[in-house]
Amino acid sequence: MAAIKPKDTKPEMLVRKALHAAGLRYRLHQKDLPGKPDIVLRSRKVVVFVHGCFWHHHGCANSVWPRVRREFWRAKIGANMTRDRETARRLRNLGLRVFVVWECQATNVLLLASLSAKLRSLRSH
């Protein structure tokens, strides 16, 4: 598990590539924002998180509960989910829109194009 990277993952890179191709410019992993969002579009007041299905328990086929140390994993992933909700609430209170792209969705070209179009349509300052 130590080999799992917290940033610059393949799903994140796919989302970033799609947003960049759509002409959207962004900042990465802003430390001054709650939860250090993966992608921040300040001019549009938007943050995007690219969540791993297992680590944040999406509920898809990629988020199967481990068979070993079940209590540990349920507590750990449950804490991740609680922290995600709290982080999203804090970001919304700052006036930011929060989008989540799941790992299993990051390879869906149509979904990424739809996200890019949605973000492009949001007004700048």
C-alpha positions in Angstrom: 0.0 0.0 0.0 3.0 2.3 0.5 3.4 2.4 -3.3 0.0 4.2 -3.7 0.7 7.8 -4.7 -1.4 10.6 -3.2 -1.1 12.8 -6.2 -0.3 12.7 -10.0 -2.1 9.4 -10.3 -3.2 8.1 -13.7 -6.9 9.0 -13.2 -5.9 12.5 -12.1 -3.6 12.9 -15.1 -6.4 11.9 -17.4 -8.7 14.5 -15.9 -6.0 17.2 -16.0 -5.3 16.4 -19.7 -9.0 16.7 -20.6 -9.4 20.0 -18.8 -6.2 21.4 -20.4 -7.4 20.3 -23.8 -10.7 22.1 -23.2 -8.7 25.3 -22.6 -9.1 25.4 -18.9 -6.2 26.4 -16.8 -5.9 25.4 -13.2 -3.6 25.1 -10.1 -2.8 21.8 -8.5 -3.0 20.7 -4.8 -3.6 24.1 -3.3 -2.3 23.9 0.3 -4.3 26.9 1.4 -7.6 25.2 0.8 -9.2 22.5 3.0 -8.4 19.1 1.8 -5.7 20.3 -0.8 -8.0 19.8 -3.8 -6.4 17.9 -6.8 -7.4 20.7 -9.2 -8.4 24.3 -8.5 -9.9 26.6 -11.1 -9.8 29.8 -9.1 -11.3 32.1 -11.8 -14.4 29.9 -11.9 -14.5 29.2 -8.1 -14.3 25.4 -8.7 -12.3 22.6 -7.1 -12.1 19.1 -8.5 -11.2 16.0 -6.5 -10.2 12.8 -8.3 -11.0 10.1 -5.8 -9.9 6.5 -5.9 -12.9 4.2 -5.8 -11.4 1.9 -3.1 -10.0 4.6 -0.8 -13.1 6.7 -0.8 -15.6 3.8 -1.3 -17.5 4.8 -4.4 -19.6 1.7 -4.4 -18.6 0.5 -7.8 -16.8 -2.8 -8.7 -13.4 -1.2 -7.8 -14.5 -0.5 -4.2 -14.7 -4.0 -2.8 -14.2 -4.3 0.9 -11.0 -6.3 1.8 -11.6 -9.7 3.3 -8.7 -9.4 5.8 -8.8 -7.0 8.8 -12.3 -5.9 7.9 -12.8 -3.7 11.0 -9.6 -1.8 10.3 -10.5 -1.1 6.6 -14.1 -0.2 7.4 -12.9 2.3 10.0 -10.2 3.7 7.8 -12.3 4.1 4.7 -15.3 5.3 6.8 -13.0 8.1 8.2 -12.0 9.0 4.6 -15.6 9.3 3.6 -16.4 11.5 6.7 -13.4 13.7 6.0 -14.4 14.0 2.3 -17.9 15.3 3.4 -16.4 17.7 5.9 -13.9 19.0 3.4 -16.6 19.5 0.7 -18.7 21.4 3.3 -15.9 23.7 4.2 -15.0 24.4 0.6 -18.7 25.2 -0.2 -18.7 27.6 2.8 -15.8 29.4 1.1 -18.0 29.9 -2.0 -16.4 27.2 -4.1 -18.2 24.6 -6.2 -16.9 21.0 -5.5 -16.8 18.4 -8.2 -15.7 14.8 -7.6 -14.5 12.5 -10.4 -14.2 8.9 -9.5 -11.3 6.7 -10.6 -13.6 4.5 -12.6 -15.1 7.5 -14.4 -11.7 9.0 -15.4 -11.3 6.8 -18.4 -14.8 7.7 -19.7 -14.0 10.2 -22.5 -17.6 11.4 -22.8 -17.8 12.1 -19.0 -14.6 14.1 -19.1 -15.8 16.1 -22.1 -19.1 16.8 -20.3 -17.2 17.9 -17.2 -14.9 20.1 -19.3 -17.9 21.7 -21.0 -19.7 22.2 -17.7 -16.6 23.9 -16.1 -16.1 26.1 -19.3 -19.7 27.3 -19.0 -19.3 28.5 -15.5 -18.7 32.2 -15.2 -15.3 33.7 -14.3 -15.1 36.4 -11.6 
